[in-house]
Amino acid sequence: MSVHESTDSQQKAAVRPANPLAAWWERFGAKHKLIAQFVMFYAFSMFVTVLQYVMLTFLPGLFYRFTDWCEIPAQLIHLRLGPVDTYVFDYPVTGDETGGMGYFAAFAITLFIAQCVNFPMQRNITFKSKGNVWYQIAWYVVAFVLITIVCGFLMGLYVPLCRRFFSPAVYNILITVINGGVQMVIYFPIYKIIFPEGEAKGGA
């Protein structure tokens, strides 16, 4: 064996995962890239969903305890589509921490922090994208705003029912799981567009 071939073999051995599970996952990802990406996307999305739930268990209570924001209704962007008459963001005063501007602010802060965590994980690990990060952030923000409005409209349909029939602890779980599930279905194909693999090309 030549010195060059020996060096190549050593380099390949150095980058080969020592963990059998990691080695299997690398082979699986190379053979089934789309499935592997979706699994990683789903795992990170679940992590972010849990993070959102943890934050929603205490943030609304802090707003309720230390401010009067929960006494201010937050019913924004009125929509009327046939039999549907609701608000994109519908948080009326409920007398506790699950309503008003206090809960809306807690929800908005939670969503923003979750996306700050989600963006680098999905970009760098799931899709391994090396595109122009500022370009990607700009499109991510646009997608985030539009999807948040769509999800907010859908929440206006099921949130009142959840608030009526469930305790705050169960209510937070349902809202987080439903909203997170809807976002996962919408976000994956959009991420495939925003986070192309490989180096940046031109302005993108």
Secondary structure, 3 states (H helix, E strand, C coil): CCHHHHHHHHHHHHHCCCCHHHHHHHHHHHHCHHHHHHHHHHHHHHHHHHHHHHHHHHHHHHHHHHCCHHHCCEEEEEEEECCEEEEEEEECCCCCCCCHHHHHHHHHHHHHHHHHHHHHHHHHHHCCEECCHHHHHHHHHHHHHHHHHHHHHHHHHHHHHHHHHCCHHHHHHHHHHHHHHHHHHHHHHHHHHHCCCEECCCCC
